[in-house]
């Protein structure tokens, strides 16, 4: 075998092993449970880079730079569901429930976000754009709310850095079937 053929074979094997369509939903859900578990504090203002300023909301701002819990993740239902409690004990408190579509045969990771917009968009993990450093959920276009013109969260993105001790979470809004500016982007640090 020639050097170029060997190199091409290795590149093909390497690139094939990294294809997004081979991400196992069950493994990604288990990874989420490990990576997110516990309590996170809202990062200090100087770390709130590339955000929408949602952390400056008077109902949220007292959490900035304190040791108070700003988001917490815990298991419920014998570990089958990961509950996200965002901005607990504030008027902006929201909950998102993440779980496999089937406990035995997990082919999708899905979520429901209980929002202060007074609606509950449903999501599917975007396996084509999800990695262990960036987890992406898109609104489930099979549901009425995601197809509607109503204001709702249409995408959730969780980005890890600092060896998993820092989390940037983006809740991206849509209205009239297109992105709006009603986004909430927060930076958290592991407590």
N, C-alpha and C positions, 0 to 999 in steps of 0.2 A: 504494500500500500504506500502511495506517495505521501510526502509530508503535507501537501495541500489537501489531499483527501482526508488524512487523519485530522488535520485542523478543522476542516469543514464538518466532519463527523462529530468532533467534540463540541464545536459551536452549536450544531444542530441539537445535540443531546442537552447541552447547557441551556439553550434558549427554550427547548421543549419542557425542561423541568421547571421553568419559571412561568409558564403560561398561566394566566389568570383563570382560565376555565377549568383548571385542575385543582383549584382551591377547594378543599373539602369543607362543606358548610358545618358539619359536626365538629371538626377540629377548630374552625374559626370561632364557633360559639364557645368551646371550651377555653380557647385562648382569651376571648373577651372576658369570660368569667374570672380568669386568673389575673389578667392585666388591669382590669377595672376595679376589682373587689376592694371594698373598704371606703374610707372617707377621704375626700379631697377638699382642700381649702382654695378659695379664690386667690389667684396670684396677685401680688402687689401691682399697683397701677403701672409701674415702669415695665412690667412683663406683659401687660395687656396690649401686645403688638398686633397690628393688622386686625383690630376688632372693630365692631360697629359702635362701640361705646356703651353697649348694654350694661356693662358693669357700673356705669355712672348713674343708672336709674336710682332715684332716691330710695326705692324699695330694696335695692340690691347693694348699693354702695357701702353701707355699714359693714358688709362682709369682706370688703377689699382689704387685703393685708393682715387680716386677723386669723386666728386659729379656728374660727367657727367653721363648721362644715358647710360647704357651698354645693357639693354634690356627693351623694353616697350611693354605693352599689352593694346590693345584698341579694342572696339567693332566696327564693321562695318556691313553694311547691316541690319540696324535696330536691332542690337544685335544678329543676327543669326550667326555671325562669330567672332571669337576671333583672332585678328592679333597679331603675335609676331614679333617684329622688333628687331633683334639681332645685336648688335654692330653698331648702327646707325651712320651715318656720318663717317664711316671708309671704307677702301677698302674691308674689310671682311664682310660687311653688308649682312645679309640674312633675309628672311622673311618666316615665317611659318603661314599658315592659318588653324585654327581648327574650325570644325563645325560638327553638327549632319548630318547624311546622309539624313534625312528628317526633315523638320521643324515641321511638325505635329506629326509624329510617329517616334521618334528618337530611332532607334534600334542599332546604332553604332555611335561612335565619330570618325571622320576621319580627316586627315590632309594632306596638301601638303607642302613640305619644298623646298623653292627656294634657292638653295645652291650655294656657290662659286665654287663647283666642276662642275658647269655649267650643272646641271641636276635637276630634280624635283621629288624626291621619294615621293610616296604616302604611308600613314600610316593608321592603324586602332588601336584604343585603345585596349590594352590587358586587358580585363576585369578580367581575371583570376589572374593577378598580380598587378592590380591597387588598391590602397587604397587612402584615403585622404592625407596620408603622402608621397605617392610615386605613381606617374602617369606614366604609361608605354605605349609607342606606338611602335608597330612593323611594319616593312615594309610590305606593302600589297602584298603578294606573288601571287596575281592574276594579278599584273601589270608586264609589260615587264622589266622595270628597276630592280625591286626587284628580279626577277628571273635571271637576267643577271650576267655576270662576271665583269661588269663595277664597278669601284670604286664609292661607294655611301654611304650615311648615311642610316643605316639599322634599327636603334633603337634610340628612344629618351626617356630619363628617366628624370623626374622632381621630385626632392626630397625636401620636406619642413621640416624646423626645426625652432627652436627659435620662437615658437608660430606663424609660418607662415611668419616671417620677414626675413628668410634666405632661399635661393633657390639654390640647386645644380642641374645644368642641364648638362646632358651627351648626346652628339651626337656621336653615335658609328658607325664606318665605316666598310664596307665589300668590299672585292674584291674576285673574283673567288669563290663565294658562301661560303665564310668563313670570320670570323672577321679579320680585319687588324689592324694595329697600327695607323691608320689615324683618331684618335678620337679627339674630342674637348670637354673638360670638364671644366665648369666654375662654380664659386660660386658668387652669387649675394646677395645683401642686399637691402631691401625695402627702397626707398628714403623717 
